[in-house]
Amino acid sequence: MRKTIKSSIDSKRAFTLVELIVVLVVLAILAAMVVPALTGYFRKAKKAQYIQKADEARVAAQAVMQELYGLDDGNAAHNSTTDGNNVFWNSGTDKKWGDKVLQLLGCGRGAANGEPYIFIIGVGTHNSAGGMSLTQRYTVYYVAYVENENSPALFYVNGEWMYEYPRYDGSPAIDTRSFGTTSFRNTIVLNGAKIPLQFYIISNRTGLNASSATFWTGSDSRSLYSHSDGYYGKS
């Protein structure tokens, strides 16, 4: 009699095979719904963190530009009159300005000291044909930022951050535009105004010559383009 009652109680406590299968199916459905959502959340959070870091670099560069604006000393090393000329702040006599930017970011030269893999800014050109005001010549309108050799490239253009490489012939982001009889290859349009850019190379740990097309748009895995949408996809 006791054995029969105990068996009856145990049978009520136990799950049937069908019930276990139903529970597993429900859990699988929930996992299929939750895991992608969590993955997307973590990915967005990581992107937001990366953009924040890149924007801190932009702010640091602008702070140094403000110092130069105050000096307005006409130093040829940061006052080039060539359209799109690369002013190397990672080498040469004017390296101290690039070093100041890195100091504001809390890093130094070299990978061990946290120097970005690629860090470029663009301000209004000093070429008089561009008609840029003194303020425009020291305003950061463009940034290309790659944290390390395995990081995607981030671009700041027209007040927004993007992962897509912005320089394509015929693209509205950066293109060749004319000012009277003078054409400027790297020109943005901001609030209807054309602004030809002059680039300052703050960091270049790629080993590529920043004056060469290989560095900017080449297929080499170290190039700026290869770290942008050409390699990572538009994400």
Secondary structure, 3 states (H helix, E strand, C coil): CHHHHHHHHHHHHCCCHHHHHHHHHHHHHHHHHHHHHHHHHHHHHHHHHHHHHHHHHHHHHHHHHHHHHHHCCCCHHHCCCCCCCEEECCCCCCHHHHHHHHHHCCCCCCHHHCCCCEEEEEEECCCHHHCCCHHHHCCEEEEEEECCCCCCCEEEECCEEECCCCECCCCCCEEEEEECCEEEEEEEEECCEEEEEEEEEEEECCCCCCCCHHHHHCCCCCCCHHHCHHHHCCC
